[in-house]
């Protein structure tokens, strides 16, 4: 195999790479390819999990023969304590049990049942896993608190990913706000980059929408307002998020009646300073999630805080309609639709939405940034004004009677037909009917003769 791989390696080659069963130059070439190929990265991760599972079944400090039937294959391997004679001491020494980590980049756990340790953190279980990293539930041994520990897989990341990850940690830890997930620490331990964040219970907005479909306007307003408050805190630090979408909106559980109590914005991995030029994103490169990106973001134009407000409008559209905005058959078609097409079905929704809500959505989703609200705090003020006006008059039209299902995205708006056209069509119809009757009489009259 050459040092430069031009096509995806076979599964067997990936397996040899994971188990270090190929020459060093071929090993480096495969790993370099995996870093740039999402498909191979998924296969590599799957094989890596198999390797870890096999190691936990007996390959490691203890020979397989010494394991008993009662040992669980999912638990880290343990060396049983032993008593050892010491000629220089009248007492017997006991060997401390040693546990095997569940992942090769972790240090051994300090207690049975743990996945491993990383610096001051004892890892308990996996909360989520992606192509490049893993999020663990962990205990901070030094400060005695539970955290969510985000860790980059060292074997799958290059220097650019590490720099972006460490930058995300610095940016997130600089923003102290109730509506942004708090980062306690970001650092590197034995070449493994990690980020310790507050441990949150609940679910992300994407999971809720996949389950519920659409949300009533009062809930949409509650979520959108707190999202805007979080964005305002970031924008006042001269930072734009650039990847606002349902998956990056956390609904923290613990509210009254089983409702969520607070919204938290997650993942500032693509965040950008409006004052300092970033060297991590090449000029002209598009970053973000296509269905929630603003037109100027796609076109590579200069960005400011209003790019996040367009994305907020897209998330609100998803919450109101249950539909993914600008959903098309492929990414290129989505990007074209964001720039050129109006957002689908808003013309239908104006028959159901109060005009104030429709007006807010129209402003947020304006193609021209100048037509959007100037700041996130302005969005908060607009939402509160609609809520307050809805509490007056006809029993809260805006907030209390909006539990509707959004109309189908393909339904067309009714067109008014001029009265003259209706009258003309009626005259023609009558003439046609009379003509048909005369023809029938003539037909039967001809039959009799």
N, C-alpha and C positions, 0 to 999 in steps of 0.2 A: 504494500500500500504506500502511495506517495505521501509526502508531508502535507499536501493540499488535497483535500477530499472534494471531488466534484459532484458526487451523488451520495444519497443517504446510505450509510452502512447497513448490512443485513443484521437481523436480530442476533445472530450468533456472534457477529463481530462486536455488537454492543454488549453482549453478555461477557465476552472475553475482556472487554475494556473494564467493565464493572468489577470483575474478579481478578484484574491485573494479570491476565494470561496472554499478553501479547508484548512484543518488543516496545521499548520506551518511546521510540519515534512514532510508531503507529498509534500507541496509546495517546500521545499528545495530539496527534492529528484528529483522532476520533473525538476527543474531549473538546477540541477547538470547534469541530463541526456541531457537536451537541449544543454548545453555547449559543449558536446562531440559528438552530433549526428547532422550532417548537414541536414538530412531530417527533423527532428523535429524542427531544428532551423528555417528552411524556414516556416514551418507551424506556429510556435510560432510568427514569425515576421508578418505574414499575419494577424493573430488574433489580434496582438498588434495594427496594423494599423486600423483594424475595431474599436477597442476600442477608439483609438484617434479620429477617425471620429465621433463616437457616442458622445464623450465628447464635440466635437466642434459643435455638433448640439443642444446642450442645457444642457448637464450635466455639472455642474460646479458652479461657483459663482452666475450665474443668474438662477433662476428657469425657466424651459422651457416655462411656461405660460407668462413670461414677454417679450419673444422674439416676434418681429413683423414679418410679412410676408416678409418685405423688407430685413430682416437680411439674409446674405449669410451663408449657413451651412459650407462653407469652411473657413470662417473667424474666428479668435479667438473670444471667448465670451467676451462681454464687459459689465461692469456695468455702466449704464447711470449716468451722473453727476446729483447730487441732491443738493438742498439748504437746510441747516439745521439751525434752530434757536439756538442761543447761548445766554443764559441769562447773561453771563459775558462779552458780546461784543455787540457793537452796529452794527457790520457788520455781514453779513451772510457768512458761510463757504461753499466752494464747494468741494465735494468729487471728487478726481482725478479718471478718468476712469481706471479700472484694466482689463487687457487682459489675457486670458488663453493661456498657451503655447501649441503648437501642439504636443509636446512629453513630457512625464512625467518627464524626467531627465533634462529638461530645466527650467530656470526661466521665469517668464512672460515677454512677449515683452514690450518694452517701448513705442511702437506706434502701431496704428491700421495697420493690414495687415501683421505684422511680425509673424514669426513662434515661436519666443522665444528669449531669450538671454542667453549667457553663459559667465560670467565674463565681459570682455571688448568688447564682440562681440555681435552684433545684427544680428540674423539669418534671411535671406530673403527668400531663396528657397532651395529645395533639388537639388543637382547636380548629385548625384549618391548614390546608397544604396546597401550594401552587407549584408552577414549573420551576421557580427560582428559590422559593423560601418556604418556611414552615412557621406557623404561629402556635406556641405552646402555652398552656396554663402552667405557671411556675410560681414558686415561693422565693421571695427575696430573703435570703438567709440573714443578711446583715440588718435589714430594717424590719423584718418580720411582717411583710405584707404580700398579698397575692397580686401577681401581675400577669399581663399578656406579653409574652416574649416572642418578638418577631426575629427570626434568624435566617440569614442568607446561606444557602447551600454553597460551601466554598468550592466544591468540585464543578459547579455549574455556572459560576459567575466570573465575569472578567472585571478589570479595573474600572471600567465605565459604570457598571452596575453597582460596584462597591461605593464609588464616589457619589452616585445618585442616592443610594440608600443612606449613607452617612449624612448627606445634605438634607434628606428628608427628616432625619432625626433632629438635626440642628434647627431646621425651620419649625418643626412641630413643637419642639420644647421651648421655642421663643414666644409662642402664643399661649397665653393663659386665659382661657375663656370657658364658660360653662357649656358651650355648644361645639367645642372642639375636643377630640380625644386627647387627653393629657399624656405627654411623653416624659417619663421620669429620667431616663438615661439612654444614651446612644453611645456605643463603643465597639471595640474589637477585642476579642479574647482568643489568643492562639490562632490568629488569621481568620477567625469566624466573626463576621459583623453581626451585631445584634441591636435590638431596640426594645427597651422595657417600657410598656405602656400601662395605663390604668386598666384593670380588669373589669369589663363591662358585661352585664347580663342583658339578654334580650335578643334581638334579631336585626338584620339589616332591612332596609325598605324594599329591596328587590325581592327578598323572600316573602315579605308580607303581600306585595303586589302579585306575585306568582300564585299565592294562595287565595287572596281576596278579589283579585281582578282590578277593581276600581274602588275609590274611597269617597265617602260623602264630603261635601265642601267644608264643614267645620273641621274635620280631621285634616283635610288638605291644607287649610289655612294654618292650623296648629303646627304642622310639620314645616310648611314653607316659611313661616315667620321665624321659627327657630333656626332653620337653615340660613336665612338671610342675616340673622344676628351673628351666627358663626362666621359667615362670609365677611360681614362688616368688621369683625375683629381682625381677620386676616388682612383685609384690604387696608385697614388703618396701620398695619405693619408693612405696607407697600408690597404685599404678596398676593398673587392670584393663584387659585387652586388648579385650574385648567382641566380637571377631570371630575366635575360634579355629575354624579349619576346615582341611581337608587342603591347600587351596591356599595357606595361610599357614604351612605347616610345610615347611621345606627340609631335604632329606636330602643332606648334603654328601658328595661322593664321596671316595674315597681310603682306604677301610677295607681290612682284610685280605681277600684272596680276592675282591676286586671289590665287597665290601659297602660300605654307607655308613659313614662314620666318626663322624658327629656330626649331631645335629638342631639346627636353628636356627629360632626363631620369627621371622616376618616381619610387616611391615605393622602398625604401631601407629597407623594413621590414625584409628581409632575409639576409641583408648585414652582412659580417663577417670580423673581423680584421685578418690579416695574422700574426699579432704579439701576440695577446692576445687570449687565449682559451675561447670560449663562454660557459657559463653554461646553456643557454636557449635551445640549441639543444643537445639532448642526443647523446652519442657516437654511431655511426652506423646508426643514423636516416637520412633518405633521405629527403632533402628539395629542393623545386624548382618546375618547370613545366616540366614534363617528356619529351615532344617533343623538348624541348630546352636545356636539361641538357647535360653536358659533361659526357663521360664514367667514368672518375675518380670520379665525383660527385655521380653517381649512385653506384659505388663500395665502397664508403665510404673511399676513399684514401685521403691523404693530398692534400689541394687545394691551388692554387696560382692564380695570375691574369689571367693566360691562360684559366681558366675555363670559364671566361666571354667572351673570344675571340671565343671559340667554339660556345657559345650561339649566339654571333654576326653573326657567319657564318650561323647558322640555320635560323636566321632572314633574312639574305641576300638571302638564298635559297628560303625562303617563298616569298620574294619580287620578285625574278627573275622568279620563276616557277608558283606562284599562288597556290602552294601545301603546306600543312602542313608537315614539315619534320617528317619522321619516323611514319607516320600515320598508326595505326594498330587497331585491333578490341577491345583491352582493354589495360589498363595501364601496366600490366605485359608484354604483347607482345611488347609494345613500349619500355620499359626499356631494354628488351632483344635485340631489334633491334638497339638501340643506342650503346650498348656495342659490339654487334657481327656483325651487318650488315653495309655494305657501304650505304651511303645516296643515296636514289633511284634517278634514272634518270640523275645523273651527267654525266654518260657515253653517254647519249643522248644529253645533253646540250652542250657537247664539240664540236658538229657539228655546233652549232649556236654561242656559246660564243667565243669571241676572246681568244686566248690561254693565254693571260695575266690574264684575268678575271677568266678563268678556273683554272689557277695556284694559284691565290689568294684563291679561294674557296676551292681548294684541301688542301692548307696549314691550313686554318682556321678550316676545318672539320677533321683534322687528329685525329685518335684515341689516338695517343701518344702525350701528351702535348709538348714534346721536339721537335716535328716536326712542331708545330705552330709558328707563329711570337712571338718573345720574349716579346713584349710590345704592348699596344694599340697605342702608338705613332708610332711604326713600321708599324702598319696597316694603319695609316693615310698616312705615307710616301709612302707605296706601292700603295694606291689608287691614290694619287697625281701623282706618276710616271706613272701609266696607263693613267690617264687623260692627262698628258703632252705628252706622246708618241702618244696618239690618236689625238692630234692636229697637228701632223706632218704627212707628206706623203699623203696617198691616202684619202684626205678629211675626216679626223677624223673617221676612221673605227670604233673605239671603242665607240665614243660618239654620233655620228649623225645618224647612220643608224641601231640602235638597238631596234626599236619599234616592237619587235617580240613577238609572243605568244609562251611560252615554250612548247616543245613537250609533248605529253601525257606520263604519268609516266610509263605506261605498255609497251611502244613501245620498241622493242628489237633492239640492234645494229646490222647492217648488217655484215655478215661474208663473207670474201673473199674465193672463191672456186678455188682450184688449176687448172691450164690450163689442165693438164693431165687428171684430173677427168672429165672435160667438154668434151674433145675429146673422152674419153672412153665411156661416157654416150651417145655421139652422134653415135658412132659405133654400140652400142647395140640397140639404137632406130631404126637405119636404118635396122639392121638385123631383128628386130621384125616386122617392116613394110613389108619387103620383104616376110617374112614367112607368114604373114596374107594374102598378095596378092596371093601367091601360093596356100594357102588353099582355097581361094575363087574360083579361077579358077578350082581347082580340084573338088570342090563341084558342080559347075555348069556343069562341064564335066560329072560327075557321074549322074546328073539329066537327061541329054540328053540320055544316054544309057539305 
